[in-house]
Amino acid sequence: MAEYHFVISAQKPLPGGGFAMGDWSSRITPEPGWSRQDTFEVIRTEFAKRYPELGRACVTFFSLEPNQL
């Protein structure tokens, strides 16, 4: 299966005003049979583990593209 590069960005309002924001860029090789939605959910779940303060944040950007140029 092909390797993909992804970028995910999210933001969440802070109780006192303003926003918390974060992004993550990496590579993933989806399992056979995974859809784009399945892959997004795996990436979003891992993002929440890495950045628990943004676990329920609104995704503002997501890109998933073949890594091979």
N, C-alpha and C positions, 0 to 999 in steps of 0.2 A: 504494500500500500504506500502511497505517496506521503511525503512529509509536507506539512503546511506551516506557514508562519501566521501568527495571529497577534492582534493588538486589541486590548479591551480597556475602556476608560469608563469610570463611574463617578457619580457625585451624590452626596447626601447632605441635606440641611443639618446644620448644627443647632442645638437647643438655644444657644445665646445669639444666634444670627450667623450669617455666613454659610459657607459650605466646606465640607471635607471632600477632597478629590483624590483620585489615584488612577494609575494606569499600569498595565503589565503587558510586556511583549515577550514572546517565546515561540517555540516550535512544538508541534504535536503531530503524531502519526495516528489518525483515527483507526479504531478497530474495524475489521471487515463488517459491513452491514450498517455502520453508523451513518445517520443522516447529518446534515448540517446542523439541525436543531440538537441532536444528540451531542455533537461535538461542542456546540455553544454551551449546553448545560454542564458538561464536564469542565470546560474552561471556567465558567462562572462559579461553579462549586469550588474549584481550586483557588480562584481569586479570593473568594470569601474566607477560605482557610488561611491564605497568606496575609490578608488584610481584614481581620475580623471586624474592625470598626466600620468597614464599608460593605459588610456582608449582605445587607438588604438595601444597598444603594441602587439608584437608577442608572442603568447602563446608558451612557451618552454616545458611545462609539464602539463598534465591533467590526473587525476586519479579519477575514480568514481567506488566505490566498496560497496557492501552491508555492512552496519554498524554492523550487528549482527555477532558475531563470532561463 
